[in-house]
Amino acid sequence: MLRKAKSQYHFYLMIPSIFDVKAGMQVYSAFFLQALQELYPESHYDVFLRCDRSASRNLRNLQFLRQKGFHCFGEPHYETNRWRRRLRYSLGSAKILGLGIWKRPTLILSTELNTYTVVFDWFKRWTGVPYWVVLHGLEAWNIQNPAHKKALRRADRIIAVSHYTRDRLLSEGYLDPDQISVLPNTFDARQFQIKPKPDYLLKRYGLSPEQLVILTVTRLDRIAKYKGYDKILQALPQIRQQIPNVHYILAGKGDDRTRIESMISSLDLQDCVTLAGFVPEDELCDHYNLCDVYAMPSKGEGFGIVYLEALACGKPVLAGNKDGAVDPLAHGELGCLVDPDDGEAIAHSLIQILQGTYPNPLMYQPEQLRQKASERFEFAQFRQTLAELIQNYQVTESTASP
């Protein structure tokens, strides 16, 4: 595999979305595609976008190689109608298989586990074309679907986005340790930089420059309550006893907003909590720079790109110690890891961080925080690790060939 000239490589990529949604898995997928095309600029690509509806309106502002074809399936992120879901899956599978027979790919790369992974397994058995699968967090833990498990066992390479996810997968006992490699999340160092608190956001949210701000940026979906924003809201009354003018900005959109508003009202927090809604990409760095601590004590992260983005802006970070957040925070070296189920510990840690007494001096050295995060997770490192994974696979395949 991959013993052709690079100009003859033909990659298939299955990606959830890179245009219509900018959540963690989608951001990872965009970086993955960017790194691959920089490593193999003369190769050919067919990119299947499971949830995007149209690529043409986005291409003018993005840099993609001319020898790349986009195929948008337009699947809703939460399709409740079983028959529509089956129809879309059938049509998508037919397109993948038909195009694959016509233009045989060299390697199939899926940046998520989904029902199409089973299609790639079928295609490999018919044609011998290898496939790799990227696994992130909750979607890969405690998999119940037997077909998904079989497809993963037969994958030529599984990429975990964190050592936590890799260890969690191996603990379930059905995968070969040699099959799984780690390619951590990355961030755009040009986009996320250390800056003063933006005046326009201070005015928008009615804050003074010296006011201490806690920030969480996440999805506000009922199925995403594991992100930990409930725990921060519950901790705020205790935090306010020590820091009366503290303000919490909870940014994001989703179907959990009504419940959150009721919770804010019941805790009498209306004057110290702002639900900022969706934050556009061009304001994201400014929101990180507005805060004094980024807090998301989640217990379901596969990694958490938001932690890297906050660190790149030189901000102290609080995260949970029971999920993949231990990777970006280097097991506590780069931030505060706390039991996400312990509201008392969350409140106490946030008070310490905001008062400058948390026992990790690195958290108060913005330039050093940024530098250490960059050394571990900048895009150049991501691209180099991907290059090594592909090169090592080539060597292994070549050695194994008769």
MARTIDO-298131 format. One record per residue (C-alpha): x, y, z; residue in one letter. Coordinates in nm, 3 decimals. Example, Ala and Ser with C-alpha at 12.3 -4.5 7.8 and 13.67 -1.06 7.14 Angstrom:
<sites>
site x = 1.230	y = -0.450	z = 0.780	type = A .
site x = 1.367	y = -0.106	z = 0.714	type = S .
</sites>
This chain:
<sites>
site x = 0.000	y = 0.000	z = 0.000	type = M .
site x = 0.120	y = 0.353	z = -0.087	type = L .
site x = 0.411	y = 0.220	z = -0.290	type = R .
site x = 0.303	y = 0.423	z = -0.593	type = K .
site x = 0.442	y = 0.762	z = -0.689	type = A .
site x = 0.283	y = 1.028	z = -0.470	type = K .
site x = 0.105	y = 1.181	z = -0.768	type = S .
site x = -0.077	y = 0.848	z = -0.810	type = Q .
site x = -0.210	y = 0.831	z = -0.455	type = Y .
site x = -0.585	y = 0.860	z = -0.431	type = H .
site x = -0.724	y = 0.927	z = -0.082	type = F .
site x = -1.085	y = 0.882	z = 0.024	type = Y .
site x = -1.180	y = 1.084	z = 0.333	type = L .
site x = -1.505	y = 1.047	z = 0.524	type = M .
site x = -1.557	y = 1.359	z = 0.736	type = I .
site x = -1.863	y = 1.457	z = 0.943	type = P .
site x = -1.853	y = 1.825	z = 0.843	type = S .
site x = -1.605	y = 2.104	z = 0.780	type = I .
site x = -1.832	y = 2.382	z = 0.648	type = F .
site x = -2.165	y = 2.385	z = 0.833	type = D .
site x = -2.051	y = 2.291	z = 1.187	type = V .
site x = -1.736	y = 2.388	z = 1.383	type = K .
site x = -1.745	y = 2.151	z = 1.682	type = A .
site x = -1.437	y = 1.966	z = 1.802	type = G .
site x = -1.466	y = 1.662	z = 1.575	type = M .
site x = -1.523	y = 1.885	z = 1.272	type = Q .
site x = -1.227	y = 2.110	z = 1.356	type = V .
site x = -1.006	y = 1.802	z = 1.393	type = Y .
site x = -1.127	y = 1.675	z = 1.056	type = S .
site x = -1.043	y = 2.005	z = 0.885	type = A .
site x = -0.691	y = 2.000	z = 1.030	type = F .
site x = -0.654	y = 1.636	z = 0.923	type = F .
site x = -0.748	y = 1.722	z = 0.565	type = L .
site x = -0.518	y = 2.025	z = 0.563	type = Q .
site x = -0.223	y = 1.823	z = 0.694	type = A .
site x = -0.278	y = 1.542	z = 0.444	type = L .
site x = -0.293	y = 1.774	z = 0.144	type = Q .
site x = 0.023	y = 1.954	z = 0.260	type = E .
site x = 0.202	y = 1.619	z = 0.290	type = L .
site x = 0.071	y = 1.487	z = -0.043	type = Y .
site x = -0.004	y = 1.792	z = -0.260	type = P .
site x = 0.020	y = 1.595	z = -0.587	type = E .
site x = -0.226	y = 1.326	z = -0.481	type = S .
site x = -0.595	y = 1.300	z = -0.565	type = H .
site x = -0.874	y = 1.323	z = -0.308	type = Y .
site x = -1.241	y = 1.244	z = -0.280	type = D .
site x = -1.387	y = 1.395	z = 0.037	type = V .
site x = -1.726	y = 1.273	z = 0.161	type = F .
site x = -1.895	y = 1.524	z = 0.391	type = L .
site x = -2.164	y = 1.342	z = 0.584	type = R .
site x = -2.352	y = 1.643	z = 0.724	type = C .
site x = -2.258	y = 1.934	z = 0.497	type = D .
site x = -2.521	y = 2.033	z = 0.242	type = R .
site x = -2.302	y = 2.215	z = -0.010	type = S .
site x = -1.931	y = 2.276	z = -0.053	type = A .
site x = -1.937	y = 2.509	z = -0.353	type = S .
site x = -2.042	y = 2.820	z = -0.158	type = R .
site x = -1.752	y = 2.771	z = 0.086	type = N .
site x = -1.465	y = 2.698	z = -0.149	type = L .
site x = -1.391	y = 3.056	z = -0.251	type = R .
site x = -1.259	y = 3.140	z = 0.096	type = N .
site x = -1.074	y = 2.815	z = 0.164	type = L .
site x = -0.755	y = 2.670	z = 0.022	type = Q .
site x = -0.802	y = 2.326	z = -0.129	type = F .
site x = -0.611	y = 2.142	z = -0.394	type = L .
site x = -0.761	y = 2.143	z = -0.740	type = R .
site x = -0.748	y = 1.762	z = -0.756	type = Q .
site x = -1.002	y = 1.733	z = -0.475	type = K .
site x = -1.369	y = 1.640	z = -0.514	type = G .
site x = -1.628	y = 1.712	z = -0.245	type = F .
site x = -1.938	y = 1.496	z = -0.204	type = H .
site x = -2.198	y = 1.637	z = 0.037	type = C .
site x = -2.453	y = 1.396	z = 0.183	type = F .
site x = -2.645	y = 1.660	z = 0.382	type = G .
site x = -2.738	y = 1.431	z = 0.670	type = E .
site x = -2.891	y = 1.611	z = 0.972	type = P .
site x = -2.682	y = 1.578	z = 1.286	type = H .
site x = -2.981	y = 1.430	z = 1.467	type = Y .
site x = -3.209	y = 1.250	z = 1.222	type = E .
site x = -3.506	y = 1.108	z = 1.413	type = T .
site x = -3.694	y = 0.957	z = 1.118	type = N .
site x = -3.569	y = 0.600	z = 1.077	type = R .
site x = -3.675	y = 0.567	z = 0.713	type = W .
site x = -3.513	y = 0.894	z = 0.604	type = R .
site x = -3.198	y = 0.789	z = 0.789	type = R .
site x = -3.192	y = 0.454	z = 0.609	type = R .
site x = -3.256	y = 0.616	z = 0.271	type = L .
site x = -2.973	y = 0.867	z = 0.316	type = R .
site x = -2.741	y = 0.591	z = 0.430	type = Y .
site x = -2.830	y = 0.374	z = 0.130	type = S .
site x = -2.775	y = 0.658	z = -0.116	type = L .
site x = -2.446	y = 0.757	z = 0.050	type = G .
site x = -2.323	y = 0.398	z = 0.053	type = S .
site x = -2.409	y = 0.354	z = -0.313	type = A .
site x = -2.212	y = 0.667	z = -0.402	type = K .
site x = -1.907	y = 0.558	z = -0.203	type = I .
site x = -1.906	y = 0.208	z = -0.349	type = L .
site x = -1.982	y = 0.316	z = -0.704	type = G .
site x = -1.715	y = 0.585	z = -0.705	type = L .
site x = -1.473	y = 0.346	z = -0.540	type = G .
site x = -1.515	y = 0.087	z = -0.813	type = I .
site x = -1.476	y = 0.351	z = -1.084	type = W .
site x = -1.181	y = 0.537	z = -0.924	type = K .
site x = -1.007	y = 0.289	z = -0.696	type = R .
site x = -0.866	y = 0.471	z = -0.388	type = P .
site x = -0.525	y = 0.396	z = -0.241	type = T .
site x = -0.633	y = 0.451	z = 0.120	type = L .
site x = -0.963	y = 0.530	z = 0.293	type = I .
site x = -0.949	y = 0.759	z = 0.597	type = L .
site x = -1.254	y = 0.821	z = 0.814	type = S .
site x = -1.225	y = 1.092	z = 1.080	type = T .
site x = -1.519	y = 0.952	z = 1.277	type = E .
site x = -1.683	y = 0.619	z = 1.356	type = L .
site x = -2.022	y = 0.588	z = 1.186	type = N .
site x = -2.228	y = 0.349	z = 0.979	type = T .
site x = -2.012	y = 0.417	z = 0.673	type = Y .
site x = -1.721	y = 0.252	z = 0.854	type = T .
site x = -1.906	y = -0.074	z = 0.790	type = V .
site x = -1.920	y = 0.015	z = 0.419	type = V .
site x = -1.543	y = 0.064	z = 0.416	type = F .
site x = -1.507	y = -0.278	z = 0.575	type = D .
site x = -1.716	y = -0.431	z = 0.297	type = W .
site x = -1.517	y = -0.245	z = 0.034	type = F .
site x = -1.188	y = -0.367	z = 0.180	type = K .
site x = -1.304	y = -0.729	z = 0.171	type = R .
site x = -1.408	y = -0.693	z = -0.194	type = W .
site x = -1.112	y = -0.492	z = -0.320	type = T .
site x = -0.833	y = -0.508	z = -0.062	type = G .
site x = -0.828	y = -0.125	z = -0.020	type = V .
site x = -0.718	y = -0.049	z = 0.340	type = P .
site x = -0.902	y = 0.190	z = 0.570	type = Y .
site x = -0.816	y = 0.390	z = 0.882	type = W .
site x = -1.060	y = 0.523	z = 1.142	type = V .
site x = -1.017	y = 0.816	z = 1.385	type = V .
site x = -1.180	y = 0.773	z = 1.726	type = L .
site x = -1.250	y = 1.068	z = 1.953	type = H .
site x = -1.446	y = 1.021	z = 2.274	type = G .
site x = -1.795	y = 0.914	z = 2.374	type = L .
site x = -1.879	y = 0.772	z = 2.031	type = E .
site x = -1.594	y = 0.522	z = 2.068	type = A .
site x = -1.637	y = 0.420	z = 2.431	type = W .
site x = -1.848	y = 0.114	z = 2.517	type = N .
site x = -1.954	y = 0.051	z = 2.157	type = I .
site x = -2.262	y = -0.169	z = 2.149	type = Q .
site x = -2.309	y = -0.209	z = 1.774	type = N .
site x = -2.154	y = -0.546	z = 1.674	type = P .
site x = -2.101	y = -0.433	z = 1.311	type = A .
site x = -1.905	y = -0.128	z = 1.429	type = H .
site x = -1.688	y = -0.343	z = 1.653	type = K .
site x = -1.613	y = -0.583	z = 1.368	type = K .
site x = -1.530	y = -0.296	z = 1.134	type = A .
site x = -1.289	y = -0.152	z = 1.390	type = L .
site x = -1.121	y = -0.486	z = 1.447	type = R .
site x = -1.061	y = -0.515	z = 1.072	type = R .
site x = -0.941	y = -0.155	z = 1.028	type = A .
site x = -0.579	y = -0.130	z = 0.916	type = D .
site x = -0.512	y = 0.156	z = 1.157	type = R .
site x = -0.711	y = 0.321	z = 1.436	type = I .
site x = -0.610	y = 0.673	z = 1.534	type = I .
site x = -0.707	y = 0.788	z = 1.884	type = A .
site x = -0.709	y = 1.162	z = 1.951	type = V .
site x = -0.570	y = 1.115	z = 2.302	type = S .
site x = -0.382	y = 0.863	z = 2.510	type = H .
site x = -0.689	y = 0.853	z = 2.735	type = Y .
site x = -0.908	y = 0.739	z = 2.446	type = T .
site x = -0.647	y = 0.483	z = 2.340	type = R .
site x = -0.627	y = 0.340	z = 2.693	type = D .
site x = -1.005	y = 0.340	z = 2.724	type = R .
site x = -1.037	y = 0.144	z = 2.398	type = L .
site x = -0.773	y = -0.108	z = 2.497	type = L .
site x = -0.940	y = -0.163	z = 2.834	type = S .
site x = -1.243	y = -0.299	z = 2.649	type = E .
site x = -1.031	y = -0.585	z = 2.520	type = G .
site x = -1.136	y = -0.632	z = 2.158	type = Y .
site x = -0.863	y = -0.434	z = 1.976	type = L .
site x = -0.495	y = -0.507	z = 1.918	type = D .
site x = -0.265	y = -0.253	z = 2.092	type = P .
site x = -0.044	y = -0.243	z = 1.781	type = D .
site x = -0.347	y = -0.134	z = 1.579	type = Q .
site x = -0.398	y = 0.196	z = 1.766	type = I .
site x = -0.186	y = 0.510	z = 1.731	type = S .
site x = -0.235	y = 0.852	z = 1.889	type = V .
site x = -0.266	y = 1.173	z = 1.685	type = L .
site x = -0.365	y = 1.448	z = 1.932	type = P .
site x = -0.579	y = 1.747	z = 1.849	type = N .
site x = -0.415	y = 2.067	z = 1.731	type = T .
site x = -0.492	y = 2.438	z = 1.698	type = F .
site x = -0.418	y = 2.733	z = 1.472	type = D .
site x = -0.150	y = 2.935	z = 1.652	type = A .
site x = -0.215	y = 3.228	z = 1.417	type = R .
site x = -0.579	y = 3.249	z = 1.518	type = Q .
site x = -0.538	y = 3.211	z = 1.894	type = F .
site x = -0.298	y = 3.459	z = 2.051	type = Q .
site x = -0.252	y = 3.654	z = 2.374	type = I .
site x = -0.427	y = 3.991	z = 2.363	type = K .
site x = -0.581	y = 4.243	z = 2.608	type = P .
site x = -0.945	y = 4.212	z = 2.706	type = K .
site x = -1.141	y = 4.342	z = 2.401	type = P .
site x = -1.324	y = 4.668	z = 2.465	type = D .
site x = -1.617	y = 4.575	z = 2.241	type = Y .
site x = -1.687	y = 4.257	z = 2.441	type = L .
site x = -1.656	y = 4.442	z = 2.772	type = L .
site x = -1.921	y = 4.682	z = 2.645	type = K .
site x = -2.138	y = 4.405	z = 2.497	type = R .
site x = -2.153	y = 4.216	z = 2.827	type = Y .
site x = -2.152	y = 4.520	z = 3.057	type = G .
site x = -1.824	y = 4.431	z = 3.226	type = L .
site x = -1.546	y = 4.641	z = 3.373	type = S .
site x = -1.183	y = 4.568	z = 3.269	type = P .
site x = -1.088	y = 4.456	z = 3.620	type = E .
site x = -1.390	y = 4.226	z = 3.661	type = Q .
site x = -1.300	y = 3.856	z = 3.688	type = L .
site x = -1.459	y = 3.639	z = 3.419	type = V .
site x = -1.513	y = 3.263	z = 3.394	type = I .
site x = -1.575	y = 3.135	z = 3.041	type = L .
site x = -1.715	y = 2.813	z = 2.895	type = T .
site x = -1.760	y = 2.762	z = 2.521	type = V .
site x = -1.949	y = 2.444	z = 2.435	type = T .
site x = -2.266	y = 2.293	z = 2.295	type = R .
site x = -2.571	y = 2.353	z = 2.512	type = L .
site x = -2.748	y = 2.031	z = 2.420	type = D .
site x = -2.940	y = 1.812	z = 2.661	type = R .
site x = -2.714	y = 1.521	z = 2.566	type = I .
site x = -2.405	y = 1.734	z = 2.643	type = A .
site x = -2.473	y = 1.810	z = 3.011	type = K .
site x = -2.163	y = 1.607	z = 3.086	type = Y .
site x = -1.966	y = 1.918	z = 2.979	type = K .
site x = -1.995	y = 2.042	z = 3.337	type = G .
site x = -2.156	y = 2.385	z = 3.299	type = Y .
site x = -2.422	y = 2.280	z = 3.552	type = D .
site x = -2.149	y = 2.230	z = 3.811	type = K .
site x = -2.008	y = 2.578	z = 3.748	type = I .
site x = -2.353	y = 2.735	z = 3.787	type = L .
site x = -2.403	y = 2.546	z = 4.113	type = Q .
site x = -2.059	y = 2.660	z = 4.233	type = A .
site x = -2.119	y = 3.029	z = 4.160	type = L .
site x = -2.299	y = 3.117	z = 4.488	type = P .
site x = -1.996	y = 2.988	z = 4.682	type = Q .
site x = -1.754	y = 3.165	z = 4.447	type = I .
site x = -1.943	y = 3.494	z = 4.486	type = R .
site x = -1.894	y = 3.483	z = 4.863	type = Q .
site x = -1.521	y = 3.525	z = 4.798	type = Q .
site x = -1.535	y = 3.717	z = 4.467	type = I .
site x = -1.859	y = 3.920	z = 4.464	type = P .
site x = -1.820	y = 4.069	z = 4.116	type = N .
site x = -1.729	y = 3.746	z = 3.934	type = V .
site x = -1.909	y = 3.696	z = 3.603	type = H .
site x = -1.973	y = 3.371	z = 3.416	type = Y .
site x = -2.010	y = 3.371	z = 3.037	type = I .
site x = -2.156	y = 3.049	z = 2.901	type = L .
site x = -2.128	y = 3.054	z = 2.522	type = A .
site x = -2.289	y = 2.813	z = 2.280	type = G .
site x = -2.625	y = 2.712	z = 2.140	type = K .
site x = -2.847	y = 2.408	z = 2.173	type = G .
site x = -3.169	y = 2.266	z = 2.306	type = D .
site x = -3.065	y = 2.285	z = 2.673	type = D .
site x = -3.088	y = 2.664	z = 2.697	type = R .
site x = -3.438	y = 2.676	z = 2.849	type = T .
site x = -3.337	y = 2.441	z = 3.131	type = R .
site x = -3.021	y = 2.643	z = 3.193	type = I .
site x = -3.221	y = 2.967	z = 3.214	type = E .
site x = -3.449	y = 2.807	z = 3.474	type = S .
site x = -3.147	y = 2.693	z = 3.671	type = M .
site x = -2.995	y = 3.042	z = 3.663	type = I .
site x = -3.322	y = 3.186	z = 3.790	type = S .
site x = -3.360	y = 2.930	z = 4.068	type = S .
site x = -3.005	y = 3.002	z = 4.190	type = L .
site x = -3.064	y = 3.380	z = 4.164	type = D .
site x = -2.769	y = 3.424	z = 3.928	type = L .
site x = -2.928	y = 3.651	z = 3.666	type = Q .
site x = -2.690	y = 3.939	z = 3.745	type = D .
site x = -2.369	y = 3.735	z = 3.716	type = C .
site x = -2.433	y = 3.494	z = 3.427	type = V .
site x = -2.452	y = 3.574	z = 3.056	type = T .
site x = -2.571	y = 3.318	z = 2.803	type = L .
site x = -2.377	y = 3.450	z = 2.506	type = A .
site x = -2.521	y = 3.219	z = 2.242	type = G .
site x = -2.320	y = 3.107	z = 1.942	type = F .
site x = -1.977	y = 3.269	z = 1.916	type = V .
site x = -1.864	y = 3.318	z = 1.554	type = P .
site x = -1.517	y = 3.197	z = 1.467	type = E .
site x = -1.377	y = 3.548	z = 1.422	type = D .
site x = -1.476	y = 3.636	z = 1.783	type = E .
site x = -1.359	y = 3.317	z = 1.950	type = L .
site x = -1.005	y = 3.435	z = 2.029	type = C .
site x = -1.143	y = 3.759	z = 2.172	type = D .
site x = -1.373	y = 3.565	z = 2.405	type = H .
site x = -1.080	y = 3.363	z = 2.538	type = Y .
site x = -0.889	y = 3.684	z = 2.596	type = N .
site x = -1.188	y = 3.833	z = 2.776	type = L .
site x = -1.182	y = 3.565	z = 3.045	type = C .
site x = -0.957	y = 3.510	z = 3.346	type = D .
site x = -1.010	y = 3.135	z = 3.348	type = V .
site x = -1.153	y = 2.891	z = 3.097	type = Y .
site x = -1.355	y = 2.629	z = 3.284	type = A .
site x = -1.517	y = 2.315	z = 3.150	type = M .
site x = -1.513	y = 2.034	z = 3.408	type = P .
site x = -1.639	y = 1.776	z = 3.162	type = S .
site x = -1.639	y = 1.401	z = 3.209	type = K .
site x = -1.694	y = 1.295	z = 2.848	type = G .
site x = -1.422	y = 1.465	z = 2.640	type = E .
site x = -1.211	y = 1.261	z = 2.406	type = G .
site x = -0.961	y = 1.546	z = 2.417	type = F .
site x = -1.109	y = 1.898	z = 2.407	type = G .
site x = -0.975	y = 2.140	z = 2.145	type = I .
site x = -1.115	y = 2.434	z = 2.344	type = V .
site x = -0.857	y = 2.372	z = 2.615	type = Y .
site x = -0.576	y = 2.416	z = 2.362	type = L .
site x = -0.731	y = 2.732	z = 2.224	type = E .
site x = -0.757	y = 2.884	z = 2.572	type = A .
site x = -0.398	y = 2.784	z = 2.655	type = L .
site x = -0.280	y = 2.941	z = 2.329	type = A .
site x = -0.436	y = 3.265	z = 2.453	type = C .
site x = -0.237	y = 3.227	z = 2.776	type = G .
site x = -0.538	y = 3.158	z = 2.996	type = K .
site x = -0.560	y = 2.934	z = 3.304	type = P .
site x = -0.775	y = 2.628	z = 3.234	type = V .
site x = -0.987	y = 2.413	z = 3.464	type = L .
site x = -1.098	y = 2.072	z = 3.333	type = A .
site x = -1.219	y = 1.737	z = 3.458	type = G .
site x = -0.978	y = 1.462	z = 3.558	type = N .
site x = -1.190	y = 1.169	z = 3.437	type = K .
site x = -1.170	y = 1.204	z = 3.060	type = D .
site x = -0.941	y = 1.302	z = 2.772	type = G .
site x = -0.881	y = 1.651	z = 2.914	type = A .
site x = -0.585	y = 1.503	z = 3.100	type = V .
site x = -0.400	y = 1.501	z = 2.765	type = D .
site x = -0.416	y = 1.873	z = 2.668	type = P .
site x = -0.348	y = 1.971	z = 3.029	type = L .
site x = -0.055	y = 1.726	z = 3.046	type = A .
site x = -0.194	y = 1.556	z = 3.358	type = H .
site x = -0.206	y = 1.888	z = 3.543	type = G .
site x = 0.120	y = 2.042	z = 3.426	type = E .
site x = -0.059	y = 2.299	z = 3.208	type = L .
site x = -0.376	y = 2.352	z = 3.411	type = G .
site x = -0.609	y = 2.249	z = 3.689	type = C .
site x = -0.766	y = 1.902	z = 3.681	type = L .
site x = -1.054	y = 1.848	z = 3.920	type = V .
site x = -1.311	y = 1.578	z = 3.995	type = D .
site x = -1.601	y = 1.682	z = 3.766	type = P .
site x = -1.856	y = 1.537	z = 4.009	type = D .
site x = -1.723	y = 1.733	z = 4.309	type = D .
site x = -1.893	y = 2.073	z = 4.311	type = G .
site x = -1.704	y = 2.179	z = 4.623	type = E .
site x = -1.369	y = 2.108	z = 4.458	type = A .
site x = -1.474	y = 2.297	z = 4.144	type = I .
site x = -1.574	y = 2.603	z = 4.345	type = A .
site x = -1.259	y = 2.592	z = 4.559	type = H .
site x = -1.030	y = 2.553	z = 4.256	type = S .
site x = -1.196	y = 2.839	z = 4.066	type = L .
site x = -1.164	y = 3.066	z = 4.370	type = I .
site x = -0.794	y = 2.981	z = 4.396	type = Q .
site x = -0.732	y = 3.039	z = 4.026	type = I .
site x = -0.913	y = 3.373	z = 4.022	type = L .
site x = -0.741	y = 3.491	z = 4.338	type = Q .
site x = -0.398	y = 3.392	z = 4.206	type = G .
site x = -0.331	y = 3.131	z = 4.475	type = T .
site x = -0.364	y = 2.806	z = 4.280	type = Y .
site x = -0.044	y = 2.603	z = 4.342	type = P .
site x = 0.075	y = 2.593	z = 3.981	type = N .
site x = 0.269	y = 2.912	z = 3.898	type = P .
site x = 0.276	y = 2.827	z = 3.527	type = L .
site x = -0.095	y = 2.910	z = 3.506	type = M .
site x = -0.010	y = 3.275	z = 3.571	type = Y .
site x = 0.260	y = 3.295	z = 3.303	type = Q .
site x = 0.065	y = 3.347	z = 2.977	type = P .
site x = 0.361	y = 3.336	z = 2.740	type = E .
site x = 0.496	y = 3.018	z = 2.898	type = Q .
site x = 0.154	y = 2.853	z = 2.886	type = L .
site x = 0.123	y = 2.934	z = 2.518	type = R .
site x = 0.475	y = 2.814	z = 2.443	type = Q .
site x = 0.432	y = 2.479	z = 2.618	type = K .
site x = 0.095	y = 2.419	z = 2.451	type = A .
site x = 0.250	y = 2.503	z = 2.114	type = S .
site x = 0.545	y = 2.271	z = 2.167	type = E .
site x = 0.312	y = 1.979	z = 2.228	type = R .
site x = 0.016	y = 2.048	z = 2.003	type = F .
site x = 0.083	y = 2.304	z = 1.728	type = E .
site x = -0.020	y = 2.215	z = 1.373	type = F .
site x = 0.336	y = 2.146	z = 1.253	type = A .
site x = 0.363	y = 1.873	z = 1.518	type = Q .
site x = 0.024	y = 1.732	z = 1.415	type = F .
site x = 0.131	y = 1.718	z = 1.050	type = R .
site x = 0.465	y = 1.556	z = 1.137	type = Q .
site x = 0.296	y = 1.287	z = 1.347	type = T .
site x = 0.053	y = 1.210	z = 1.064	type = L .
site x = 0.345	y = 1.188	z = 0.820	type = A .
site x = 0.520	y = 0.940	z = 1.051	type = E .
site x = 0.206	y = 0.728	z = 1.085	type = L .
site x = 0.170	y = 0.699	z = 0.709	type = I .
site x = 0.541	y = 0.641	z = 0.654	type = Q .
site x = 0.556	y = 0.373	z = 0.923	type = N .
site x = 0.253	y = 0.205	z = 0.768	type = Y .
site x = 0.424	y = 0.206	z = 0.428	type = Q .
site x = 0.737	y = 0.047	z = 0.580	type = V .
site x = 0.536	y = -0.215	z = 0.764	type = T .
site x = 0.333	y = -0.304	z = 0.456	type = E .
site x = 0.643	y = -0.320	z = 0.240	type = S .
site x = 0.819	y = -0.547	z = 0.489	type = T .
site x = 0.517	y = -0.773	z = 0.512	type = A .
site x = 0.487	y = -0.808	z = 0.131	type = S .
site x = 0.637	y = -1.121	z = -0.029	type = P .
</sites>
